[in-house]
Amino acid sequence: MLTLLRERRSIREYTDQAVSEEFVDSLIQAGLYAASSRGFRPWEIVVVDDRAVIGDLSRAKAHGSAFLAGAPLALVVLGIPSESDVWVEDTAILSSNLLLEAADLGLGACWIQIRNRTAEDGSSSEAVIRELLAIPEDRRVESIIAVGYPAEEKPGYTASDLRYDKVHRGTYQG
């Protein structure tokens, strides 16, 4: 697992090759296996592979989502607040599982934060996506995971990249 964590990077450039249904199914399973508080699983995933819709999704956020237009697959992660008070945490875990599974499959992926973000016109990114994908009002859009075959290569992390200064033992001061 440490090798996978070391090698996984955020990939924002993709080839035109479609992601196979077998890989899409593996990604979905990885998401659905995510840990969740009290096993409530307050999430849903919307799988989008229509290039025109993905292009529209790429414009739902003012900054940091334009690259999505080049991805052949978008996994929109929804939270269901009525099912758990920690839906944000649980959807974050699911999103992380998707990123790790993509890397394990040899795919590139990148998290696009949506909750609490705005579109160019100042409207809520969530509202834009809710309208595009006919998402019910009681669902929240946490993230979009862009997925595809990498068209860029990034080196993995090394031990010198680890920030051990952020680790405290026993107590904060200890």
Buried (B, 14 or more C-beta within 10 A) or exposed (E): EEEEEBEBBEBBBBEEEBBEEEBBEBBBEBBEEBEBBEEBBBBBBBBBBEBEEBBBBBBBBBEEBBBBBBBBBBBBBBBBEEBBEBBBBBBBBBBBBBBBBBBBBEBBBBBBBBBEBBBEEEEBBBBBBBEBBEBEEEBBBBBBBBBBBBBEEEEEEEEEEEEEEEEEEEEEEE
